[in-house]
Amino acid sequence: MATVKKYTTFGEHLRMLRESTGHTLKEVASNIGIDISLLAKIERNKRYPTKQIIKNIAAYFEVDEKELQNEFLSDQIAYKIIDEEADLNILKVAEKKVSYLKTIRNG
């Protein structure tokens, strides 16, 4: 039987990581160098983590930093599309634009 990926927000993913490992908000916040209230807000998607916080979370939980970064960035893209009431075809345009911009930067 195939497994179905459940899509979550970055905050939900972080909370599941924390709870599945039995850590408290206080423990995680202390170990990644942020305030408990900030961690709680990140878990509730009320605040966004910095790149350094994502890096610290990945190191603390021993998970792939790139995966966490992708989770966070995909949230940002999804929220922007929803906020702007944009058509999902914008993703196709953005994909082409990313390819183009990479050639400009690297060329």
N, C-alpha and C positions, 0 to 999 in steps of 0.2 A: 504494500500500500504506500502510495506517495505521501510525503509530508507536505503540508501547506505552510508557507512562511506567513506568519502573522506580522503585519507591518505595525510598527510602533513608532512613537515619537522618540526623540533622543532622551527626553526626560523619563518616559516610561521604560525605555531600555536600561537606563541608569538605575532606576528603582528596582527593576527585576534583577539586575546584576547584584545590587547591594543586598536585597532580600534573599536571593538564592544562596549567597555566601554567608548569610547570617550576621552581617555587619549593621551597626546602628548608624544613623545619620552622623552622630558625634564622632564615631571612629573614622568614618570615611572622610568627613570634612577635615578633621585633624590631620589625617595622613596625606591628603592632597593639598593642604595648605589654604583652605578657605573657611569662611564662617558657616556654621550650621544653617543659619537662615538662608544664605545664598544657595547652599546645596539643596535645601528643601524647595526653594523657588525654581531651581533648574529642573528638579524632578517633576515639578508641577507645570513646567513649560512657561513659567512666568518671567524667567530670566534666561539669558543665553550664556553658555560657557565661552571662555576665551580659548584660543588654540592651546595655551599653556595648561589650562584646566583640563582640556580633553587629553592632552599628553599625560598629565598627572593621573587622571582616571585610568587611562589605558595601562600605565605602569603599575598602579596599585592593584588593579584587578587582573593583571597579566593577560590583557586582551589586545587584539590588533588595533593600533592607533588609527590606521587608515579606515578600518571599519567604523569606528566611532565618528571619525571626521565625516565619512560619507553619510552616516545616519543624521548627523547634525546639519550638514549642507543640504541634504534632501528635504529636511524639514523646512529650511529657509526658502527653498525653491517652491515647495508646495504651498507654504503660507503666502508667498508673494503672488502666486497664480490665483489663489483663492481671494486674496485682498483686492486684486486688480480685476477680478471676474474675467480673467483671460481664458481663451480657448486653449485646450491642451495641445493644439498644433504648435503653440509657441515653443514647446519642447523640441520639436523637429527643427525649427528655425534656430533655436539656441544651440543645438548640437552642431549645426553647420557653421554657426558663427564662432563657436569655440574652436573648431578645426581651423577656420580662417585666421582667428586671432593668434593661435599657436604658431602658424606659419609666419606671421608678422613679427612676433616676439623672437622666434628662433632664426629668422632669416635675416 
